[in-house]
Amino acid sequence: MKYDSQKAAVKLKKEFDRIRYTAYFMIGLVICVILVSALRKFWLTLIIIAATVFIQLFVFRKMQKDYVNHAVEENIRATIGQLLHTDQVVMKGKELMGEDVIRDAALVPVMDKSGAINLFTGVAGYVGKDSKKMKVTSCDVTIAHHQEGTKISAEILCGNWIHIALPENTNYHFTVKDGQFRSLVQQNEKENIGDISDEEAANGTGMPERFYRQLEKLEDYTTGILSMRVDGDMVDVFLKDRFLAANFSARGEVTKQMIDWNPMPELEKVLDLVWTLI
């Protein structure tokens, strides 16, 4: 799938120009209000003020929001979308991933309340070919994290949640939380887990040595905090303080260079890590 970021930049420029012209039009309305009020045309002044407020609240703000959302979508399609071979980008992550995925993974103790989990910008696609194809879903999330033994009842965690469906059962069952991969614990639930060679075994846990090398590379690379769970043919990764949605502004023009900037390069390294398990 080839993506034309230059074409996307031209499209966004036209959208930004419409926002700019609308802003000029609103400035003109404000000037009209001043002039008409000087002529003591009460009803005409009131009508122009009402029109200005309406445009500001229901037209201009929506144009700004849509522009930022479209910039985020094009940025993800140009970068993450190329990695996952997809153009499926959504602003509401619940369209791609359910709250139960996050609760079942148990990487963070989520508060048992409605609205404790919110999913925002998301993308879904595939990597690999044929029998080795993995389905990958990535969503920006906020999670109301229950804190025990502290005076603070809850903390809001923000970051990106990556859910991966593997093409086969790895026979691995382990969890690593809060970036402390030393606490990795593997639960041997399959008899053939012992078939791993001594050369591949690491730290006495039966995990492939290459897995630890990739995990260390990922933790050294990312500025976020890594938590990970592998359960047979499912992998969940939470990267705290890392996001798909780049911080675009409606006040400036989005360029081709901005569209081509990868907002979360860690995703590729997470996939490299997961491939070591197959």
Secondary structure, DSSP 8 states (H G I E B T S, - for coil): ----HHHHHHHHHHHHHHHHHHHHHHHHHHHHHHHHHHTT-HHHHHHHHHHHHHIIIIIIHHHHHHHHHHHHHHHHHHTHHHHHT---EES-GGGT--HHHHHHHTSS-B-SSTTSEEEEEEEEEEES-GGG-EEEEEEEEEEEEE-SSSS-SEEEEEEEEEEEE-SS----EEEE-TT-GGG-EE---SGGGGGS-TTT--TTTT--HHHHHHHHHHHHH-SSEEEEEEETTEEEEEEET--SS----TTS---HHHHTS-S-THHHHHHHHHHTT-
